[in-house]
Amino acid sequence: MNYYVTAIVGILTFCLAMYLLLKKTAWFHRSEIKKSNQPKEAHSTTTPLSILDYYTKTKAHYEFFYQVDKDRQYEEVIFYPSNERKDQITALYVERGFLEKQSRRNIAQMFKLLGYTNRLMNPNVLVNMVRSGVAAASYLLRGRLLVMGLIFTALISFSLDESLAFFTEINGIFVMFGLFFYAIYLLKEFIAYFLQNIYSLKLSKSFGVTTNEYKSVFIYLWTSFILFFSTQFLKWLLIATLMFVIIMLYN
């Protein structure tokens, strides 16, 4: 293959690998309820608002707001650790009418959201230990200026034969480090997601949902869990393949 063609292929492959590494995960995430996996719809004996009131009797304080964003109306629930309304923990955003509807789908999604909120308030010790390291690594990995600098340097080196070859191989090593930090992130998410689902199921039992409602919650939570890590593993393998292509281009 012509040297310059090889260089262009290496740079484009690097850009694709970095795009996949930097792209924010949304589908099947432990805080996501609307964009991907949906529980089966059916009538419920309760509402998400009743579950929310039950949860916040001992766990947290919340405030409820109606919001309007252009043509979209939604409900916002802001959680605080106490009635003093300091140090907001998190905020949930749901479609208007979501909290009052007697829907099996809605209560399953509410248990998932409350499990996510509870993990934010009570993180696992191991998750707490790696969180600061993951945050620092993500900051470096997700630094757009750093990535743009690497690409810009590659383009400047375009006319320098061996320099560009060496730089392209260095890009492969950079992607390798990105894969390592991404694996740490997935380990952290695996622990957090697993504990979140366990808590959500315990909360649904203590609240007293019916047997059919509990089955819906169980299937929804673990299906989302499996789909999330299946898609993330495939994404990791794809990036690893791109990294291998970059490193092998000049060998």
C-alpha positions in Angstrom: 0.0 0.0 0.0 1.2 3.5 -0.8 2.8 5.2 2.2 0.5 8.2 2.2 -2.6 6.1 1.7 -1.5 4.0 4.7 -1.0 7.2 6.7 -4.5 8.4 5.8 -6.0 5.0 6.7 -4.2 5.1 10.0 -5.4 8.6 10.9 -9.0 7.9 9.9 -9.0 4.6 11.9 -7.6 6.5 14.9 -10.4 9.1 14.6 -13.0 6.4 14.5 -11.6 4.6 17.5 -11.4 7.9 19.5 -15.0 8.8 18.5 -16.2 5.5 19.9 -14.2 5.9 23.1 -15.5 9.5 23.6 -19.1 8.9 22.6 -21.3 9.0 25.7 -23.1 5.8 26.6 -26.9 6.2 26.6 -28.7 3.1 25.5 -29.6 0.7 28.3 -27.7 2.8 30.8 -28.7 2.4 34.5 -30.2 5.9 34.5 -32.0 5.6 31.1 -35.7 4.6 30.8 -37.0 6.0 27.6 -34.6 5.6 24.7 -34.1 1.8 24.6 -35.4 -1.2 26.5 -39.1 -0.8 27.6 -41.0 -3.0 30.0 -44.3 -4.5 28.9 -47.3 -2.1 29.3 -50.2 -3.1 31.5 -52.5 -1.7 34.2 -51.0 -1.4 37.7 -52.5 -1.2 41.1 -50.3 1.7 42.1 -48.5 4.8 40.7 -44.9 5.9 40.5 -45.8 8.8 42.8 -46.9 6.4 45.5 -43.6 4.6 45.2 -41.7 7.9 45.3 -43.5 8.9 48.5 -42.8 5.5 50.1 -39.1 5.7 49.2 -38.6 9.3 50.5 -40.2 8.5 53.9 -36.7 7.5 55.2 -34.2 7.9 52.3 -34.4 11.5 51.1 -36.4 14.6 50.6 -37.7 15.6 47.1 -39.4 18.5 45.4 -41.6 18.2 42.4 -41.9 20.7 39.6 -43.7 21.0 36.3 -41.4 22.3 33.5 -42.0 23.5 29.9 -39.2 23.3 27.4 -40.4 24.7 24.0 -43.2 22.3 23.0 -42.3 19.6 25.5 -43.8 19.4 29.0 -42.1 17.3 31.6 -41.9 16.7 35.4 -38.8 17.3 37.4 -38.1 15.6 40.7 -35.1 17.0 42.7 -33.7 14.9 45.5 -32.0 16.3 48.6 -30.4 14.3 51.5 -32.7 16.1 54.0 -35.5 18.7 54.4 -32.9 21.4 54.5 -32.7 21.3 50.7 -29.0 21.6 50.5 -26.5 19.6 48.3 -28.9 18.4 45.6 -28.2 14.7 45.0 -29.7 14.3 41.6 -32.8 15.2 39.5 -35.1 12.9 37.5 -36.9 14.1 34.4 -40.0 12.3 33.2 -42.8 13.0 30.8 -45.8 14.9 32.2 -48.3 12.5 33.7 -45.7 9.8 34.2 -45.9 9.9 38.0 -49.7 9.8 38.3 -50.4 7.0 35.8 -51.3 3.5 37.0 -49.0 1.8 34.6 -46.9 -1.4 35.1 -44.3 0.1 32.7 -44.1 3.3 34.7 -43.6 1.7 38.0 -40.9 -0.6 36.7 -39.1 2.4 35.3 -39.6 4.3 38.6 -38.0 1.4 40.6 -35.0 1.5 38.2 -34.7 5.3 38.7 -34.9 5.1 42.4 -32.3 2.3 42.4 -30.0 4.7 40.4 -30.7 7.5 42.9 -30.0 5.2 45.8 -26.6 4.3 44.3 -25.7 8.0 44.1 -26.5 8.4 47.7 -24.9 5.2 49.0 -22.1 4.2 46.6 -20.3 0.9 47.0 -16.9 1.1 48.8 -15.1 -0.3 45.7 -16.9 2.1 43.4 -15.9 5.0 45.7 -12.3 3.9 45.6 -12.1 3.7 41.8 -14.4 6.7 41.1 -11.8 9.4 41.5 -9.3 7.5 39.3 -11.9 6.8 36.7 -13.0 10.5 36.8 -9.3 11.6 36.3 -8.8 9.1 33.5 -12.0 10.1 31.8 -11.0 13.8 32.0 -7.8 13.0 30.1 -9.4 10.6 27.7 -12.4 12.8 27.0 -10.3 16.0 26.6 -11.3 17.2 23.2 -8.4 19.5 23.0 -6.0 16.6 23.6 -7.6 14.6 20.8 -7.7 17.6 18.4 -4.0 18.2 19.2 -3.1 14.6 18.3 -4.9 14.8 15.0 -3.5 18.2 14.2 0.1 17.0 14.9 -0.6 14.0 12.6 -1.7 16.3 9.8 1.3 18.6 10.2 3.6 15.5 10.1 1.9 14.4 6.8 4.9 15.4 4.7 7.5 13.7 7.0 7.7 10.1 6.0 8.8 8.1 9.0 7.6 10.7 11.5 4.0 10.1 10.4 4.4 6.3 10.5 5.8 6.6 14.0 3.1 9.0 15.1 0.3 6.7 13.7 1.7 3.8 15.7 1.8 6.0 18.9 -1.9 6.7 18.2 -2.5 3.0 18.5 -0.8 2.9 21.9 -2.9 5.9 22.9 -6.1 4.0 22.0 -4.8 1.0 24.0 -4.6 3.2 27.1 -8.1 4.4 26.3 -9.3 0.8 26.2 -7.7 0.1 29.6 -9.5 3.0 31.2 -12.8 2.1 29.5 -12.5 -1.4 30.9 -12.1 0.1 34.4 -15.2 2.2 33.8 -17.2 -0.9 32.7 -16.1 -2.8 35.9 -17.3 0.1 38.0 -20.6 0.2 36.1 -21.0 -3.6 36.4 -20.8 -3.4 40.2 -23.0 -0.3 40.4 -25.6 -1.7 38.0 -25.8 -5.1 39.8 -26.2 -3.5 43.2 -28.7 -1.0 41.8 -30.9 -3.8 40.4 -30.7 -5.7 43.7 -31.8 -2.7 45.6 -34.6 -1.9 43.2 -36.0 -5.4 43.6 -35.8 -5.2 47.4 -37.6 -1.9 47.3 -40.4 -3.3 45.1 -40.9 -6.2 47.5 -40.9 -4.0 50.6 -43.4 -1.6 48.8 -45.7 -4.6 48.2 -46.2 -4.8 44.5 -48.2 -7.7 43.1 -46.6 -10.9 41.8 -47.1 -9.9 38.1 -45.8 -6.4 38.8 -42.7 -7.9 40.5 -42.1 -10.1 37.5 -42.3 -7.1 35.1 -39.8 -5.2 37.3 -37.4 -8.2 37.5 -37.4 -8.8 33.7 -37.0 -5.1 32.9 -34.1 -4.6 35.2 -32.1 -7.6 34.2 -32.8 -7.3 30.5 -31.5 -3.8 30.6 -28.5 -5.0 32.5 -27.6 -7.7 30.0 -28.2 -5.5 27.0 -26.1 -2.7 28.4 -23.0 -4.9 29.0 -23.5 -6.9 25.8 -23.4 -3.7 23.7 -20.5 -2.3 25.7 -18.5 -5.5 25.2 -19.1 -5.4 21.5 -18.1 -1.7 21.4 -14.9 -2.6 23.3 -14.1 -5.4 20.9 -14.6 -3.0 17.9 -12.3 -0.4 19.3 -9.7 -3.1 20.1 -9.9 -4.3 16.5 -9.3 -0.7 15.3 -6.3 -0.4 17.6 -4.9 -3.6 16.2 -5.3 -2.2 12.7 -3.5 1.0 13.6 -0.6 -0.8 15.2 -0.2 -3.3 12.4 -0.4 -0.8 9.5 3.4 -0.2 9.4 4.5 -3.7 10.4 
